[in-house]
Amino acid sequence: MKFFVDTADIKEIQEASDLGVLDGVTTNPSLVAKTGRRFRDVLEDIVKIVNGPISAEVTAVDKDGILKEGRELAKVHKNIVVKVPLIEEGIKATKIFTAEGIKTNVTLCFSPTQALLAAKVGATYISPFVGRLDDVSHEGMALIRQIREIYDNYGFETQILAASIRHPLHVLDSALAGADVATCPLKVIKQLAKHPLTDSGLAQFLEDAKKTPK
């Protein structure tokens, strides 16, 4: 499974990169707004740190607007993946981006049939939002399993990017369900390394080491 960090904070991206497990970055307008910086400036800093897919979201909701914004974003760097909303206009634009060789991340997916449409037009990634489904009393992880089965049935190459990840169990369940990518806040990525028995075991080893004759 690939790990992407879901943030636009350069310090967090650098910290995630330093862990040695980071494969890419996802951003969205809300995350960029928190930085108080120009979107393009943020992207140009990210591509200096991460040599992997970097999802940058358009804000237009009509096909022509999505295409215009997406083409400009794709010019920033070869690793930019244009993030497109899963609406009819977004599906139309994704089909054209695919024909032009521009990578896409179709986002805000909440049903397997939406994911099927995205794969049909050649999306590079589909982003099902598991945490937001959990918030409204639906099993978000069931969506990952359904998409995996559909994609495997027909040999679709679109990668499943589990999004709206809230905690380590979401990562575990996504991996078991066959998601290709999990995009997580830095906090969740760091939690993956934590276990109380590791901490207590290490503390015991270090204490015993002090008793060893030098």
CYANA upper distance limits for C-alpha pairs under 8 A (distance plus 0.5 A):
  1 MET  CA    175 ALA  CA      7.05
  1 MET  CA    179 ALA  CA      7.61
  1 MET  CA    180 ASP  CA      5.79
  1 MET  CA    181 VAL  CA      5.95
  1 MET  CA    182 ALA  CA      7.77
  2 LYS  CA     22 LEU  CA      8.09
  2 LYS  CA     23 ASP  CA      6.40
  2 LYS  CA    180 ASP  CA      6.80
  2 LYS  CA    181 VAL  CA      5.05
  2 LYS  CA    182 ALA  CA      6.91
  3 PHE  CA     21 VAL  CA      7.30
  3 PHE  CA     22 LEU  CA      5.97
  3 PHE  CA     23 ASP  CA      5.92
  3 PHE  CA     24 GLY  CA      7.25
  3 PHE  CA    181 VAL  CA      6.32
  3 PHE  CA    182 ALA  CA      5.80
  3 PHE  CA    183 THR  CA      6.40
  3 PHE  CA    184 CYS  CA      7.98
  4 PHE  CA     22 LEU  CA      6.45
  4 PHE  CA     23 ASP  CA      6.05
  4 PHE  CA     24 GLY  CA      4.93
  4 PHE  CA     25 VAL  CA      5.33
  4 PHE  CA     26 THR  CA      7.07
  4 PHE  CA    181 VAL  CA      7.57
  4 PHE  CA    182 ALA  CA      6.70
  4 PHE  CA    183 THR  CA      4.89
  4 PHE  CA    184 CYS  CA      6.87
  5 VAL  CA     13 ILE  CA      7.40
  5 VAL  CA     16 ALA  CA      7.60
  5 VAL  CA     22 LEU  CA      7.67
  5 VAL  CA     24 GLY  CA      7.10
  5 VAL  CA     25 VAL  CA      5.43
  5 VAL  CA     26 THR  CA      6.77
  5 VAL  CA    183 THR  CA      5.83
  5 VAL  CA    184 CYS  CA      5.54
  5 VAL  CA    185 PRO  CA      6.15
  5 VAL  CA    186 LEU  CA      6.58
  5 VAL  CA    189 ILE  CA      8.34
  6 ASP  CA     25 VAL  CA      6.45
  6 ASP  CA     26 THR  CA      5.32
  6 ASP  CA     27 THR  CA      6.45
  6 ASP  CA    183 THR  CA      6.07
  6 ASP  CA    184 CYS  CA      5.61
  6 ASP  CA    185 PRO  CA      5.52
  6 ASP  CA    186 LEU  CA      7.79
  7 THR  CA     12 GLU  CA      7.84
  7 THR  CA     13 ILE  CA      7.70
  7 THR  CA     25 VAL  CA      7.66
  7 THR  CA     26 THR  CA      6.92
  7 THR  CA     27 THR  CA      6.03
  7 THR  CA     31 LEU  CA      6.46
  7 THR  CA     32 VAL  CA      8.37
  7 THR  CA    185 PRO  CA      7.05
  7 THR  CA    186 LEU  CA      8.31
  8 ALA  CA     12 GLU  CA      8.48
  8 ALA  CA     13 ILE  CA      8.00
  8 ALA  CA     26 THR  CA      8.33
  8 ALA  CA     27 THR  CA      6.21
  8 ALA  CA     28 ASN  CA      8.43
  8 ALA  CA     31 LEU  CA      6.05
  8 ALA  CA     32 VAL  CA      5.91
  8 ALA  CA     35 THR  CA      7.54
  8 ALA  CA     42 VAL  CA      7.53
  9 ASP  CA     13 ILE  CA      6.80
  9 ASP  CA     31 LEU  CA      8.40
  9 ASP  CA     32 VAL  CA      8.38
  9 ASP  CA     35 THR  CA      7.07
 10 ILE  CA     14 GLN  CA      6.62
 10 ILE  CA     42 VAL  CA      8.19
 10 ILE  CA     45 ASP  CA      7.74
 10 ILE  CA     46 ILE  CA      7.19
 11 LYS  CA     15 GLU  CA      6.67
 12 GLU  CA     16 ALA  CA      6.61
 12 GLU  CA    186 LEU  CA      7.02
 13 ILE  CA     17 SER  CA      6.56
 13 ILE  CA     25 VAL  CA      8.28
 13 ILE  CA     46 ILE  CA      8.01
 13 ILE  CA     49 ILE  CA      8.14
 13 ILE  CA    186 LEU  CA      8.38
 14 GLN  CA     18 ASP  CA      6.61
 14 GLN  CA     49 ILE  CA      7.11
 15 GLU  CA     19 LEU  CA      7.13
 16 ALA  CA     20 GLY  CA      7.85
 16 ALA  CA     21 VAL  CA      7.94
 16 ALA  CA     22 LEU  CA      6.62
 16 ALA  CA    186 LEU  CA      6.99
 16 ALA  CA    189 ILE  CA      8.35
 17 SER  CA     21 VAL  CA      7.30
 17 SER  CA     22 LEU  CA      5.78
 17 SER  CA     49 ILE  CA      7.93
 17 SER  CA     50 VAL  CA      7.55
 22 LEU  CA     50 VAL  CA      8.46
 23 ASP  CA     50 VAL  CA      8.08
 23 ASP  CA     51 ASN  CA      8.12
 23 ASP  CA     52 GLY  CA      6.16
 23 ASP  CA     53 PRO  CA      7.81
 24 GLY  CA     50 VAL  CA      6.99
 24 GLY  CA     51 ASN  CA      7.82
 24 GLY  CA     52 GLY  CA      5.27
 24 GLY  CA     53 PRO  CA      5.32
 24 GLY  CA     54 ILE  CA      6.20
 25 VAL  CA     50 VAL  CA      8.22
 25 VAL  CA     52 GLY  CA      8.13
 25 VAL  CA     53 PRO  CA      6.89
 25 VAL  CA     54 ILE  CA      5.21
 25 VAL  CA     55 SER  CA      6.77
 25 VAL  CA    183 THR  CA      8.05
 26 THR  CA     54 ILE  CA      6.22
 26 THR  CA     55 SER  CA      5.13
 26 THR  CA     56 ALA  CA      7.41
 26 THR  CA    183 THR  CA      7.45
 27 THR  CA     31 LEU  CA      6.65
 27 THR  CA     32 VAL  CA      7.42
 27 THR  CA     54 ILE  CA      8.14
 27 THR  CA     55 SER  CA      6.36
 27 THR  CA     56 ALA  CA      6.26
 27 THR  CA     57 GLU  CA      7.45
 28 ASN  CA     32 VAL  CA      6.79
 28 ASN  CA     55 SER  CA      8.48
 28 ASN  CA     56 ALA  CA      7.02
 28 ASN  CA     57 GLU  CA      5.99
 29 PRO  CA     33 ALA  CA      6.50
 29 PRO  CA     57 GLU  CA      7.33
 29 PRO  CA     59 THR  CA      8.21
 30 SER  CA     34 LYS  CA      7.10
 31 LEU  CA     35 THR  CA      7.67
 32 VAL  CA     36 GLY  CA      7.64
 32 VAL  CA     37 ARG  CA      7.70
 32 VAL  CA     39 PHE  CA      6.97
 32 VAL  CA     42 VAL  CA      8.14
 33 ALA  CA     37 ARG  CA      7.68
 37 ARG  CA     41 ASP  CA      7.47
 37 ARG  CA     42 VAL  CA      7.27
 38 ARG  CA     42 VAL  CA      6.92
 39 PHE  CA     43 LEU  CA      6.83
 40 ARG  CA     44 GLU  CA      6.63
 40 ARG  CA     76 VAL  CA      8.31
 41 ASP  CA     45 ASP  CA      6.87
 42 VAL  CA     46 ILE  CA      6.78
 43 LEU  CA     47 VAL  CA      6.78
 43 LEU  CA     56 ALA  CA      8.36
 43 LEU  CA     76 VAL  CA      8.19
 44 GLU  CA     48 LYS  CA      7.26
 44 GLU  CA     76 VAL  CA      7.66
 45 ASP  CA     49 ILE  CA      7.49
 46 ILE  CA     50 VAL  CA      6.69
 46 ILE  CA     54 ILE  CA      8.45
 47 VAL  CA     51 ASN  CA      7.14
 47 VAL  CA     54 ILE  CA      8.12
 47 VAL  CA     77 HIS  CA      7.73
 47 VAL  CA     79 ASN  CA      8.03
 51 ASN  CA     79 ASN  CA      7.80
 52 GLY  CA     79 ASN  CA      6.45
 53 PRO  CA     79 ASN  CA      5.47
 53 PRO  CA     80 ILE  CA      6.52
 53 PRO  CA     81 VAL  CA      6.71
 54 ILE  CA     79 ASN  CA      6.45
 54 ILE  CA     80 ILE  CA      5.40
 54 ILE  CA     81 VAL  CA      6.11
 55 SER  CA     80 ILE  CA      6.44
 55 SER  CA     81 VAL  CA      5.05
 55 SER  CA     82 VAL  CA      6.31
 55 SER  CA     83 LYS  CA      6.22
 55 SER  CA    104 THR  CA      8.47
 55 SER  CA    105 ASN  CA      7.32
 56 ALA  CA     73 LEU  CA      7.65
 56 ALA  CA     80 ILE  CA      7.18
 56 ALA  CA     81 VAL  CA      6.63
 56 ALA  CA     82 VAL  CA      5.81
 56 ALA  CA     83 LYS  CA      5.88
 57 GLU  CA     82 VAL  CA      6.42
 57 GLU  CA     83 LYS  CA      4.65
 57 GLU  CA     84 VAL  CA      6.73
 58 VAL  CA     66 ILE  CA      6.72
 58 VAL  CA     69 GLU  CA      6.53
 58 VAL  CA     70 GLY  CA      6.85
 58 VAL  CA     82 VAL  CA      7.61
 58 VAL  CA     83 LYS  CA      6.68
 58 VAL  CA     84 VAL  CA      6.73
 59 THR  CA     66 ILE  CA      7.87
 59 THR  CA     69 GLU  CA      8.43
 60 ALA  CA     65 GLY  CA      5.70
 60 ALA  CA     66 ILE  CA      5.63
 60 ALA  CA     69 GLU  CA      7.93
 61 VAL  CA     65 GLY  CA      7.30
 61 VAL  CA     66 ILE  CA      6.90
 61 VAL  CA     85 PRO  CA      8.18
 61 VAL  CA     89 GLU  CA      7.16
 61 VAL  CA     90 GLY  CA      7.66
 62 ASP  CA     66 ILE  CA      6.52
 62 ASP  CA     89 GLU  CA      5.91
 62 ASP  CA     90 GLY  CA      7.84
 63 LYS  CA     67 LEU  CA      6.63
 63 LYS  CA     89 GLU  CA      5.28
 63 LYS  CA     90 GLY  CA      6.76
 63 LYS  CA     92 LYS  CA      6.96
 63 LYS  CA     93 ALA  CA      5.82
 64 ASP  CA     68 LYS  CA      6.63
 64 ASP  CA     93 ALA  CA      8.10
 65 GLY  CA     69 GLU  CA      6.67
 66 ILE  CA     70 GLY  CA      6.31
 66 ILE  CA     84 VAL  CA      7.97
 66 ILE  CA     90 GLY  CA      7.65
 66 ILE  CA     93 ALA  CA      7.09
 67 LEU  CA     71 ARG  CA      6.46
 67 LEU  CA     93 ALA  CA      6.54
 67 LEU  CA     97 PHE  CA      8.00
 68 LYS  CA     72 GLU  CA      6.98
 69 GLU  CA     73 LEU  CA      6.75
 70 GLY  CA     74 ALA  CA      6.60
 70 GLY  CA     82 VAL  CA      6.15
 70 GLY  CA     83 LYS  CA      8.48
 71 ARG  CA     75 LYS  CA      7.01
 71 ARG  CA    102 ILE  CA      8.39
 72 GLU  CA     76 VAL  CA      7.61
 73 LEU  CA     77 HIS  CA      8.42
 73 LEU  CA     80 ILE  CA      7.45
 73 LEU  CA     82 VAL  CA      7.41
 74 ALA  CA     78 LYS  CA      7.31
 74 ALA  CA     80 ILE  CA      6.04
 74 ALA  CA     81 VAL  CA      7.46
 74 ALA  CA     82 VAL  CA      7.32
 74 ALA  CA    102 ILE  CA      7.44
 76 VAL  CA     80 ILE  CA      7.55
 80 ILE  CA    103 LYS  CA      8.02
 81 VAL  CA    102 ILE  CA      7.81
 81 VAL  CA    103 LYS  CA      5.48
 81 VAL  CA    104 THR  CA      5.62
 81 VAL  CA    105 ASN  CA      6.84
 82 VAL  CA    102 ILE  CA      7.97
 82 VAL  CA    103 LYS  CA      6.71
 82 VAL  CA    104 THR  CA      5.17
 82 VAL  CA    105 ASN  CA      6.49
 83 LYS  CA    104 THR  CA      6.20
 83 LYS  CA    105 ASN  CA      5.04
 83 LYS  CA    106 VAL  CA      6.27
 83 LYS  CA    107 THR  CA      6.97
 84 VAL  CA     90 GLY  CA      6.25
 84 VAL  CA     94 THR  CA      7.84
 84 VAL  CA    104 THR  CA      7.35
 84 VAL  CA    105 ASN  CA      6.58
 84 VAL  CA    106 VAL  CA      5.32
 84 VAL  CA    107 THR  CA      6.43
 85 PRO  CA     90 GLY  CA      6.05
 85 PRO  CA    106 VAL  CA      6.26
 85 PRO  CA    107 THR  CA      5.58
 85 PRO  CA    108 LEU  CA      6.69
 86 LEU  CA     90 GLY  CA      6.19
 86 LEU  CA     91 ILE  CA      7.05
 86 LEU  CA    106 VAL  CA      6.32
 86 LEU  CA    107 THR  CA      6.24
 86 LEU  CA    108 LEU  CA      6.47
 86 LEU  CA    109 CYS  CA      6.83
 86 LEU  CA    114 GLN  CA      7.71
 86 LEU  CA    118 ALA  CA      8.23
 87 ILE  CA     91 ILE  CA      6.74
 88 GLU  CA     92 LYS  CA      6.89
 89 GLU  CA     93 ALA  CA      6.73
 90 GLY  CA     94 THR  CA      6.50
 90 GLY  CA    106 VAL  CA      8.38
 91 ILE  CA     95 LYS  CA      6.89
 91 ILE  CA    117 LEU  CA      7.89
 91 ILE  CA    118 ALA  CA      7.03
 91 ILE  CA    121 VAL  CA      7.44
 92 LYS  CA     96 ILE  CA      7.29
 92 LYS  CA    121 VAL  CA      8.47
 93 ALA  CA     97 PHE  CA      6.66
 94 THR  CA     98 THR  CA      6.54
 94 THR  CA    104 THR  CA      7.30
 94 THR  CA    106 VAL  CA      8.41
 94 THR  CA    118 ALA  CA      8.34
 94 THR  CA    121 VAL  CA      6.86
 94 THR  CA    122 GLY  CA      7.78
 94 THR  CA    123 ALA  CA      6.95
 95 LYS  CA     99 ALA  CA      6.96
 95 LYS  CA    121 VAL  CA      5.20
 95 LYS  CA    122 GLY  CA      6.97
 95 LYS  CA    123 ALA  CA      8.21
 96 ILE  CA    100 GLU  CA      6.76
 97 PHE  CA    101 GLY  CA      6.69
 97 PHE  CA    102 ILE  CA      5.47
 97 PHE  CA    103 LYS  CA      7.50
 97 PHE  CA    104 THR  CA      7.83
 98 THR  CA    102 ILE  CA      6.17
 98 THR  CA    103 LYS  CA      7.15
 98 THR  CA    104 THR  CA      8.10
 98 THR  CA    121 VAL  CA      7.80
 98 THR  CA    122 GLY  CA      6.41
 98 THR  CA    123 ALA  CA      7.43
103 LYS  CA    123 ALA  CA      7.70
103 LYS  CA    124 THR  CA      6.19
104 THR  CA    123 ALA  CA      5.92
104 THR  CA    124 THR  CA      5.63
104 THR  CA    125 TYR  CA      6.79
105 ASN  CA    123 ALA  CA      6.86
105 ASN  CA    124 THR  CA      6.45
105 ASN  CA    125 TYR  CA      5.01
105 ASN  CA    126 ILE  CA      6.21
105 ASN  CA    127 SER  CA      7.37
106 VAL  CA    118 ALA  CA      7.21
106 VAL  CA    123 ALA  CA      7.01
106 VAL  CA    124 THR  CA      8.47
106 VAL  CA    125 TYR  CA      6.70
106 VAL  CA    126 ILE  CA      5.47
106 VAL  CA    127 SER  CA      6.59
107 THR  CA    126 ILE  CA      6.72
107 THR  CA    127 SER  CA      5.28
107 THR  CA    128 PRO  CA      7.50
108 LEU  CA    127 SER  CA      6.80
108 LEU  CA    128 PRO  CA      6.80
108 LEU  CA    129 PHE  CA      6.81
109 CYS  CA    114 GLN  CA      6.82
109 CYS  CA    115 ALA  CA      7.12
109 CYS  CA    126 ILE  CA      7.67
109 CYS  CA    127 SER  CA      6.24
109 CYS  CA    128 PRO  CA      4.93
109 CYS  CA    129 PHE  CA      6.68
110 PHE  CA    114 GLN  CA      7.65
110 PHE  CA    128 PRO  CA      6.24
110 PHE  CA    129 PHE  CA      6.85
110 PHE  CA    130 VAL  CA      8.48
110 PHE  CA    133 LEU  CA      7.69
110 PHE  CA    143 LEU  CA      7.96
111 SER  CA    115 ALA  CA      7.09
111 SER  CA    128 PRO  CA      8.24
111 SER  CA    143 LEU  CA      7.09
112 PRO  CA    116 LEU  CA      6.68
112 PRO  CA    143 LEU  CA      6.87
112 PRO  CA    146 GLN  CA      6.75
112 PRO  CA    147 ILE  CA      5.94
112 PRO  CA    150 ILE  CA      8.48
113 THR  CA    117 LEU  CA      6.91
114 GLN  CA    118 ALA  CA      6.93
115 ALA  CA    119 ALA  CA      6.77
115 ALA  CA    126 ILE  CA      6.94
115 ALA  CA    128 PRO  CA      8.46
115 ALA  CA    147 ILE  CA      7.15
116 LEU  CA    120 LYS  CA      6.69
116 LEU  CA    147 ILE  CA      8.13
116 LEU  CA    150 ILE  CA      7.97
116 LEU  CA    151 TYR  CA      8.20
117 LEU  CA    121 VAL  CA      7.10
118 ALA  CA    122 GLY  CA      7.02
118 ALA  CA    123 ALA  CA      5.99
118 ALA  CA    126 ILE  CA      7.37
119 ALA  CA    123 ALA  CA      5.96
119 ALA  CA    124 THR  CA      8.49
119 ALA  CA    126 ILE  CA      8.26
119 ALA  CA    151 TYR  CA      8.41
119 ALA  CA    156 PHE  CA      6.80
119 ALA  CA    157 GLU  CA      7.98
119 ALA  CA    158 THR  CA      6.10
120 LYS  CA    156 PHE  CA      8.40
122 GLY  CA    157 GLU  CA      8.33
122 GLY  CA    158 THR  CA      7.20
123 ALA  CA    158 THR  CA      6.22
124 THR  CA    157 GLU  CA      7.99
124 THR  CA    158 THR  CA      5.42
124 THR  CA    159 GLN  CA      6.64
125 TYR  CA    158 THR  CA      5.76
125 TYR  CA    159 GLN  CA      5.13
125 TYR  CA    160 ILE  CA      6.37
125 TYR  CA    161 LEU  CA      6.65
126 ILE  CA    158 THR  CA      7.20
126 ILE  CA    159 GLN  CA      6.75
126 ILE  CA    160 ILE  CA      5.75
126 ILE  CA    161 LEU  CA      6.23
127 SER  CA    160 ILE  CA      6.92
127 SER  CA    161 LEU  CA      5.35
127 SER  CA    162 ALA  CA      6.27
127 SER  CA    163 ALA  CA      6.24
128 PRO  CA    143 LEU  CA      7.78
128 PRO  CA    144 ILE  CA      7.57
128 PRO  CA    160 ILE  CA      8.11
128 PRO  CA    161 LEU  CA      7.31
128 PRO  CA    162 ALA  CA      6.13
128 PRO  CA    163 ALA  CA      6.30
128 PRO  CA    164 SER  CA      8.40
129 PHE  CA    133 LEU  CA      7.07
129 PHE  CA    140 GLY  CA      7.58
129 PHE  CA    162 ALA  CA      7.07
129 PHE  CA    163 ALA  CA      5.26
129 PHE  CA    164 SER  CA      5.36
129 PHE  CA    165 ILE  CA      8.11
130 VAL  CA    134 ASP  CA      6.83
130 VAL  CA    139 GLU  CA      8.02
130 VAL  CA    140 GLY  CA      4.44
130 VAL  CA    141 MET  CA      6.43
130 VAL  CA    143 LEU  CA      7.99
130 VAL  CA    144 ILE  CA      8.39
130 VAL  CA    162 ALA  CA      7.41
130 VAL  CA    163 ALA  CA      6.75
130 VAL  CA    164 SER  CA      6.13
130 VAL  CA    165 ILE  CA      7.11
130 VAL  CA    170 HIS  CA      8.49
131 GLY  CA    135 ASP  CA      6.77
131 GLY  CA    140 GLY  CA      6.77
131 GLY  CA    163 ALA  CA      8.04
131 GLY  CA    164 SER  CA      5.31
131 GLY  CA    165 ILE  CA      6.23
131 GLY  CA    166 ARG  CA      6.70
132 ARG  CA    136 VAL  CA      7.30
132 ARG  CA    140 GLY  CA      7.97
132 ARG  CA    164 SER  CA      6.96
133 LEU  CA    137 SER  CA      7.09
133 LEU  CA    138 HIS  CA      5.62
133 LEU  CA    139 GLU  CA      6.84
133 LEU  CA    140 GLY  CA      5.43
134 ASP  CA    138 HIS  CA      5.53
134 ASP  CA    139 GLU  CA      5.96
134 ASP  CA    140 GLY  CA      5.86
139 GLU  CA    143 LEU  CA      7.84
140 GLY  CA    144 ILE  CA      7.72
141 MET  CA    145 ARG  CA      7.08
141 MET  CA    170 HIS  CA      8.18
141 MET  CA    173 ASP  CA      7.43
141 MET  CA    174 SER  CA      7.33
141 MET  CA    177 ALA  CA      8.25
142 ALA  CA    146 GLN  CA      6.71
143 LEU  CA    147 ILE  CA      6.64
144 ILE  CA    148 ARG  CA      6.61
144 ILE  CA    160 ILE  CA      8.10
144 ILE  CA    162 ALA  CA      7.80
144 ILE  CA    174 SER  CA      7.45
144 ILE  CA    177 ALA  CA      6.92
144 ILE  CA    178 GLY  CA      8.22
144 ILE  CA    179 ALA  CA      7.22
145 ARG  CA    149 GLU  CA      6.77
145 ARG  CA    177 ALA  CA      5.80
145 ARG  CA    178 GLY  CA      7.80
146 GLN  CA    150 ILE  CA      6.78
147 ILE  CA    151 TYR  CA      6.52
147 ILE  CA    160 ILE  CA      8.22
148 ARG  CA    152 ASP  CA      6.54
148 ARG  CA    160 ILE  CA      7.98
148 ARG  CA    177 ALA  CA      7.84
148 ARG  CA    178 GLY  CA      6.98
148 ARG  CA    179 ALA  CA      7.64
149 GLU  CA    153 ASN  CA      6.53
150 ILE  CA    154 TYR  CA      7.12
151 TYR  CA    155 GLY  CA      6.21
151 TYR  CA    156 PHE  CA      5.45
151 TYR  CA    157 GLU  CA      8.00
151 TYR  CA    158 THR  CA      8.24
152 ASP  CA    156 PHE  CA      7.18
159 GLN  CA    179 ALA  CA      8.11
159 GLN  CA    180 ASP  CA      6.25
159 GLN  CA    181 VAL  CA      7.97
160 ILE  CA    179 ALA  CA      5.64
160 ILE  CA    180 ASP  CA      5.70
160 ILE  CA    181 VAL  CA      6.77
161 LEU  CA    179 ALA  CA      6.82
161 LEU  CA    180 ASP  CA      6.54
161 LEU  CA    181 VAL  CA      5.02
161 LEU  CA    182 ALA  CA      6.13
161 LEU  CA    183 THR  CA      7.37
162 ALA  CA    174 SER  CA      7.22
162 ALA  CA    179 ALA  CA      6.88
162 ALA  CA    180 ASP  CA      8.36
162 ALA  CA    181 VAL  CA      6.53
162 ALA  CA    182 ALA  CA      5.24
162 ALA  CA    183 THR  CA      6.75
163 ALA  CA    182 ALA  CA      6.84
163 ALA  CA    183 THR  CA      5.96
163 ALA  CA    184 CYS  CA      7.61
164 SER  CA    183 THR  CA      8.07
164 SER  CA    184 CYS  CA      7.80
165 ILE  CA    170 HIS  CA      6.38
165 ILE  CA    171 VAL  CA      7.51
165 ILE  CA    182 ALA  CA      7.93
165 ILE  CA    183 THR  CA      7.29
165 ILE  CA    184 CYS  CA      6.00
165 ILE  CA    185 PRO  CA      8.09
166 ARG  CA    170 HIS  CA      7.11
166 ARG  CA    184 CYS  CA      7.92
166 ARG  CA    185 PRO  CA      8.37
166 ARG  CA    188 VAL  CA      7.63
167 HIS  CA    171 VAL  CA      7.52
167 HIS  CA    188 VAL  CA      6.13
168 PRO  CA    172 LEU  CA      6.78
168 PRO  CA    188 VAL  CA      6.54
168 PRO  CA    189 ILE  CA      8.18
168 PRO  CA    191 GLN  CA      7.15
168 PRO  CA    192 LEU  CA      6.47
169 LEU  CA    173 ASP  CA      6.48
170 HIS  CA    174 SER  CA      6.47
171 VAL  CA    175 ALA  CA      6.68
171 VAL  CA    182 ALA  CA      6.97
172 LEU  CA    176 LEU  CA      6.77
173 ASP  CA    177 ALA  CA      6.53
174 SER  CA    178 GLY  CA      6.79
174 SER  CA    179 ALA  CA      5.86
174 SER  CA    182 ALA  CA      7.70
175 ALA  CA    179 ALA  CA      6.11
175 ALA  CA    180 ASP  CA      8.14
184 CYS  CA    188 VAL  CA      6.59
184 CYS  CA    189 ILE  CA      6.93
185 PRO  CA    189 ILE  CA      7.18
186 LEU  CA    190 LYS  CA      6.78
187 LYS  CA    191 GLN  CA      6.71
188 VAL  CA    192 LEU  CA      7.02
189 ILE  CA    193 ALA  CA      8.18
190 LYS  CA    194 LYS  CA      7.78
194 LYS  CA    198 THR  CA      7.86
194 LYS  CA    199 ASP  CA      8.39
195 HIS  CA    199 ASP  CA      7.06
196 PRO  CA    200 SER  CA      6.62
197 LEU  CA    201 GLY  CA      6.24
198 THR  CA    202 LEU  CA      6.52
199 ASP  CA    203 ALA  CA      6.66
200 SER  CA    204 GLN  CA      6.72
201 GLY  CA    205 PHE  CA      6.73
202 LEU  CA    206 LEU  CA      6.64
203 ALA  CA    207 GLU  CA      6.65
204 GLN  CA    208 ASP  CA      6.60
205 PHE  CA    209 ALA  CA      6.54
206 LEU  CA    210 LYS  CA      7.07
207 GLU  CA    211 LYS  CA      7.63
208 ASP  CA    212 THR  CA      7.31
